[in-house]
């Protein structure tokens, strides 16, 4: 047919009959492979995507169609129960109790050299594998960090050292100081406390 011409009713009927005959006819693996090879790596241009988006804008699925789709999926399982059990058994690593035990076992390998005193509402933070700074719970949990791979440790350590520095200055201004506290470096990379004693009475 040339551009601008139309199919006759007889031609339309033949085309319709030919297409109906193909409905439900599965394609051979060879045909599928050819189609896949042709379409592999093919991407729609931005103009084509915009046209498809505009054509589908405002399109809603009718309640009848939704009911048919829902009925077709009733009783259908994507993964069988046997497959689920195998996946679960493969991924299961002892559960929460085993996970907690492993976490506690890792922490037992760390030292516990206190750099300041315990106070209400605090949590201990390991600035390294030995030294611990007590800091407010909310402050300690404000930055996600992990001792095992060092993730977030630089940031949380800077916060911990800054808190310790402020605590030392505040305690000193009140006249209650520890017996020996070494200076905090300007880079806040090292803080060492030689010892602490109870505050002396004025």
HELIX and SHEET records of a PDB file:
HELIX    1   1 UNK A    9  UNK A   22  1                                  14    
HELIX    2   2 UNK A   29  UNK A   39  1                                  11    
HELIX    3   3 UNK A   46  UNK A   56  1                                  11    
HELIX    4   4 UNK A   63  UNK A   73  1                                  11    
HELIX    5   5 UNK A   81  UNK A   91  1                                  11    
HELIX    6   6 UNK A   95  UNK A  107  1                                  13    
HELIX    7   7 UNK A  137  UNK A  140  1                                   4    
HELIX    8   8 UNK A  153  UNK A  173  1                                  21    
SHEET    1   A 3 UNK A 113  UNK A 114  0                                        
SHEET    2   A 3 UNK A 131  UNK A 136  1                                        
SHEET    3   A 3 UNK A 122  UNK A 126 -1                                        
SHEET    1   B 2 UNK A 180  UNK A 181  0                                        
SHEET    2   B 2 UNK A 193  UNK A 195 -1                                        
END                                                                             
